Every structure is written in structure tokens, then in C-alpha cells.
Amino acid sequence: MSMFIGLIDGDGYIAITKIGLDNIRMELILSVDIKDLKLLQHIKNVLKIGRINEFPNISTAKLIIGKVDLQEVIFPLILHYKLFFLTETRRKQFNLCMHLLENNITKFSSIATIGNIKDLFSLPLSSIGYVNLPFFTNWIVGFTIAEGSFHIKSSGEHFFSLRQRSHATLFEAFKLVFKTNRKIEDDGKHMKFSVSSTKDLINVVTFFSNSGLYNLLGLKADQYNAWLTSLKQNNKNFTEKYSYNK
């Protein structure tokens, strides 16, 4: 579930829409490139809920989890394990859903009359606070599946990056987890954590090789494995230092 929360924070959303005359439809939707269909199938098989819709014309596949399964499975698991979303948009969507369910609000028109909604869980106030969250490392795995990149430049340089809307404290936490002082790129709307030095890449590989973490899945796992193979073959410095550190 920790990995799943990170994945939804990156590539998913909770949709609240109007159906019929004035009823509420509530769905959690995970949307990926159709080439990553096996990722959705894996998640569906593990959770035993939801349905998968394929849209070949736009090269997209979606795992859709409806209101009943959210109310009876997903949300109870989130609350039981004291998990919470870390990105602003997903937190607002979750808090609204919980408010609607707890107050038995079923009419879509009633949403417009709702005032401020409390956060069920407070975000950490510091980067070390994120690092100390029991679910944070597996959250990073899910977030990486959605928003991470294991890339090889045309020059042969290898780098790892995470990109999302600006959230300074969260991105500073990435620096602590991956043990780097690399400056975060920030264009005012989005931030990017990116590392490429041999020392930093050793920390990245060490993190994702941790047997205590959920494995990368789908196309991201394929990308990582190809990236790691290339890194070992073409960066002698990495191979020597990584083998020594192990």
C-alpha cells in the first residue's frame, strides 16, 4: 500500500463527478501508457478490485476503482496503516472524498456549499520528517514508477531523476534519502531532483537494490534494469566503487 500511495501521488487521481440528475460518482483512476498494461494488471491482481479499461486510440490504459471498493477496501487500508498522500492535489481529493463519505453527502450540488475541509493527516514540517515516515521509502518506489526516469544521454552519461510540482520540503527529503547535496531544479511550477555523479548513482542503485523495498514494476523496472546493465558495462569507476561498497 505504501508503494501504491506513491504511485497514485504520481500518476493517479481521485475523480468526483456528477452522474444522473445530481448524484456523486467517486473513482480512483490510475492512468498509464497502454504499453504498461502489465503494471495495471499486477496491481489489480494484488488488490483484487477495480477494472481495467484500454483506449488504444490514445495509447492509454486505466485502472478504475469505484466508490464501493474505495469505501470498503482502499480507504480503510489507508487509515489502518496510517498512510497518506504527500502531494497537494491528491491530498485535497482524498480529504474531500472522506468528508463526503463521513457526512453521507450524496448530492453533487452539495459539494459547492462545503467550506474548508480538515486534513486527516498533517504533512511533516521538515525534510527529515518525511524521511522518518515509516512508509516513505516504499512511497518513493511507487512515485519513481510514476515520475522517475533512469536515462542515458546521447553522450553516454547516466542519470536518475524525479520530477513533480514544486514541493520544496519533499524534494529536500529526496536529497537526504539519496545522500546527495545536488541542487534541486525549480522553474517555479515544477521541481526536478537529478543526479549523475558516480557517487550519487551508487546511492541510487543501493536504494533500489534494498531487499526490504517493493520492487519497481512494469516499464520502469525494464528501464531500470537496462540502465543498470549499461551503467555497469560502461562506467568502470561505478563498477569498482559499487562492488567495493557492497
C-alpha positions as CSV (number, residue, x, y, z in Angstrom):
1,M,0.0,0.0,0.0
2,S,2.9,2.4,0.6
3,M,4.1,1.8,-2.9
4,F,0.6,2.2,-4.2
5,I,0.1,5.6,-2.5
6,G,3.3,6.9,-4.1
7,L,2.2,5.6,-7.5
8,I,-1.2,7.4,-7.1
9,D,0.5,10.5,-5.9
10,G,2.4,10.5,-9.2
11,D,0.2,9.0,-11.9
12,G,-3.3,8.7,-10.4
13,Y,-6.2,10.9,-9.2
14,I,-9.4,10.6,-7.3
15,A,-12.3,11.8,-9.5
16,I,-15.5,13.1,-8.1
17,T,-18.0,13.7,-10.9
18,K,-21.8,14.1,-11.4
19,I,-23.9,11.3,-12.6
20,G,-27.7,11.2,-13.2
21,L,-29.6,14.2,-12.0
22,D,-27.4,15.1,-9.0
23,N,-25.6,12.1,-7.7
24,I,-21.9,11.7,-7.0
25,R,-19.6,9.3,-8.7
26,M,-16.3,8.6,-6.9
27,E,-13.4,6.8,-8.6
28,L,-9.7,6.4,-8.1
29,I,-8.1,6.2,-11.5
30,L,-4.5,5.2,-12.4
31,S,-3.7,6.1,-16.0
32,V,-0.7,4.8,-17.8
33,D,0.6,4.3,-21.4
34,I,-1.0,1.2,-22.8
35,K,2.5,-0.4,-23.2
36,D,2.5,-0.5,-19.3
37,L,-0.7,-2.6,-19.2
38,K,1.0,-5.3,-17.2
39,L,1.6,-2.8,-14.4
40,L,-2.1,-2.3,-14.0
41,Q,-2.8,-6.0,-14.2
42,H,-0.3,-6.6,-11.4
43,I,-1.9,-4.0,-9.1
44,K,-5.4,-5.3,-9.9
45,N,-4.4,-8.9,-9.2
46,V,-2.8,-7.9,-5.8
47,L,-5.7,-5.7,-4.7
48,K,-8.4,-8.0,-6.1
49,I,-10.5,-4.9,-7.0
50,G,-11.1,-2.5,-9.9
51,R,-11.5,-2.8,-13.6
52,I,-9.0,-2.1,-16.4
53,N,-10.2,-0.1,-19.5
54,E,-8.0,0.1,-22.6
55,F,-8.0,3.1,-25.0
56,P,-5.8,2.0,-28.0
57,N,-6.6,5.2,-30.0
58,I,-4.9,7.3,-27.4
59,S,-2.4,4.7,-26.3
60,T,-3.8,4.7,-22.7
61,A,-4.9,2.1,-20.2
62,K,-6.7,2.9,-16.9
63,L,-7.2,1.0,-13.7
64,I,-10.5,2.3,-12.2
65,I,-11.5,1.6,-8.6
66,G,-15.1,2.6,-7.9
67,K,-16.8,4.1,-4.8
68,V,-17.7,0.9,-3.1
69,D,-14.2,-0.6,-3.3
70,L,-12.7,2.8,-2.2
71,Q,-15.1,2.9,0.8
72,E,-14.7,-0.8,1.8
73,V,-11.1,-1.6,0.8
74,I,-8.7,1.2,-0.2
75,F,-9.7,4.0,2.3
76,P,-9.9,1.5,5.3
77,L,-6.4,0.2,4.4
78,I,-5.0,3.8,4.2
79,L,-6.4,4.6,7.6
80,H,-5.4,1.3,9.2
81,Y,-1.8,1.6,8.1
82,K,-1.7,5.4,8.8
83,L,-0.7,6.2,5.2
84,F,-1.4,9.5,3.5
85,F,-0.8,11.2,0.2
86,L,2.1,13.6,0.0
87,T,1.2,15.8,-3.0
88,E,-1.2,18.7,-2.6
89,T,-3.7,17.8,-5.3
90,R,-4.1,14.2,-4.2
91,R,-4.4,15.2,-0.5
92,K,-7.3,17.6,-1.4
93,Q,-9.0,14.9,-3.4
94,F,-8.7,12.3,-0.6
95,N,-9.8,14.8,2.1
96,L,-12.9,15.7,0.1
97,C,-13.8,12.1,-0.5
98,M,-13.5,11.3,3.2
99,H,-15.6,14.3,4.1
100,L,-18.4,13.2,1.7
101,L,-18.4,9.6,3.0
102,E,-18.2,10.6,6.7
103,N,-21.1,13.0,6.3
104,N,-23.1,10.9,3.9
105,I,-23.2,13.6,1.3
106,T,-24.6,12.1,-1.9
107,K,-25.7,15.1,-3.9
108,F,-23.1,16.6,-6.3
109,S,-24.7,20.1,-5.8
110,S,-23.9,19.9,-2.1
111,I,-20.1,20.0,-2.8
112,A,-20.3,23.7,-3.7
113,T,-21.6,24.5,-0.2
114,I,-18.8,22.8,1.6
115,G,-16.3,25.1,3.4
116,N,-12.8,24.3,4.4
117,I,-12.1,20.6,4.9
118,K,-9.7,19.5,7.5
119,D,-6.6,17.4,6.7
120,L,-6.9,13.9,8.2
121,F,-3.2,13.7,8.4
122,S,-0.7,16.5,8.7
123,L,2.4,16.7,6.4
124,P,5.8,16.7,8.1
125,L,7.2,20.2,8.7
126,S,10.8,19.3,7.7
127,S,12.6,17.2,5.2
128,I,13.9,14.8,8.0
129,G,10.2,14.5,9.0
130,Y,9.5,12.9,5.6
131,V,12.5,10.6,5.8
132,N,11.2,9.4,9.2
133,L,7.8,8.5,7.8
134,P,7.6,4.6,8.1
135,F,6.2,4.4,4.6
136,F,8.4,6.9,2.8
137,T,10.9,4.6,1.2
138,N,8.3,2.4,-0.4
139,W,6.3,5.6,-1.3
140,I,9.4,6.7,-3.3
141,V,9.4,3.4,-5.2
142,G,5.8,4.0,-6.3
143,F,6.5,7.6,-7.0
144,T,9.5,6.6,-9.1
145,I,7.4,4.2,-11.2
146,A,5.2,7.2,-12.0
147,E,7.5,10.2,-12.1
148,G,11.1,8.8,-12.1
149,S,13.5,8.4,-15.0
150,F,16.6,6.2,-15.4
151,H,18.0,7.9,-18.5
152,I,21.2,7.6,-20.7
153,K,22.1,10.8,-22.6
154,S,23.5,10.6,-26.1
155,S,26.9,11.3,-24.6
156,G,26.7,8.1,-22.6
157,E,26.1,9.9,-19.2
158,H,23.7,8.1,-16.9
159,F,21.4,9.9,-14.6
160,F,18.4,9.4,-12.3
161,S,15.6,12.0,-11.8
162,L,12.3,12.6,-10.1
163,R,10.0,15.4,-11.3
164,Q,6.8,16.8,-9.9
165,R,5.0,20.1,-9.0
166,S,7.1,22.3,-6.7
167,H,7.2,20.9,-3.1
168,A,10.5,22.1,-1.6
169,T,10.4,20.1,1.6
170,L,9.6,16.8,-0.2
171,F,12.4,17.3,-2.7
172,E,14.8,18.1,0.1
173,A,13.8,14.8,1.6
174,F,14.8,13.1,-1.6
175,K,18.3,14.6,-1.2
176,L,18.5,13.1,2.3
177,V,17.3,9.6,1.2
178,F,19.8,9.5,-1.7
179,K,22.6,11.2,0.3
180,T,23.4,14.0,-2.0
181,N,23.8,17.8,-1.9
182,R,22.8,18.1,-5.6
183,K,20.8,21.3,-6.1
184,I,17.1,20.9,-6.9
185,E,16.0,22.4,-10.2
186,D,12.9,24.7,-9.8
187,D,11.2,26.6,-12.6
188,G,8.6,28.0,-10.2
189,K,5.9,25.4,-11.1
190,H,7.8,22.1,-11.1
191,M,10.9,20.7,-9.3
192,K,13.4,18.2,-10.6
193,F,15.7,16.1,-8.5
194,S,18.5,14.8,-10.7
195,V,21.8,13.1,-10.1
196,S,24.5,11.7,-12.4
197,S,27.8,11.5,-10.5
198,T,29.3,8.1,-9.8
199,K,28.9,8.6,-6.0
200,D,25.2,9.6,-6.4
201,L,24.4,6.8,-8.8
202,I,25.9,4.3,-6.3
203,N,23.4,5.6,-3.7
204,V,20.6,5.3,-6.2
205,V,21.4,1.7,-7.0
206,T,21.9,0.9,-3.4
207,F,18.5,2.3,-2.6
208,F,16.6,0.3,-5.3
209,S,18.6,-2.9,-4.5
210,N,17.3,-2.9,-0.9
211,S,15.6,-6.2,-0.4
212,G,13.2,-4.6,2.1
213,L,11.6,-2.4,-0.6
214,Y,8.8,-3.2,-3.0
215,N,10.3,-3.9,-6.5
216,L,10.0,-1.4,-9.3
217,L,7.2,-2.6,-11.7
218,G,6.3,-2.5,-15.4
219,L,8.2,-0.5,-17.9
220,K,10.0,1.4,-15.2
221,A,11.5,-1.9,-14.0
222,D,12.6,-2.7,-17.5
223,Q,14.1,0.8,-17.9
224,Y,16.0,0.5,-14.6
225,N,17.4,-3.0,-15.5
226,A,18.6,-1.8,-18.9
227,W,20.0,1.4,-17.3
228,L,21.9,-0.6,-14.6
229,T,23.3,-3.0,-17.1
230,S,24.6,-0.2,-19.2
231,L,26.0,1.6,-16.2
232,K,27.9,-1.5,-15.1
233,Q,29.3,-2.1,-18.6
234,N,30.3,1.5,-19.4
235,N,31.3,3.1,-16.1
236,K,34.3,1.3,-14.8
237,N,34.5,3.7,-11.9
238,F,30.9,2.9,-10.8
239,T,31.5,-0.9,-11.1
240,E,34.7,-0.8,-8.9
241,K,33.2,1.5,-6.2
242,Y,29.8,-0.2,-6.1
243,S,31.4,-3.6,-5.8
244,Y,33.6,-2.3,-3.0
245,N,30.7,-0.7,-1.1
246,K,28.7,-3.9,-1.3
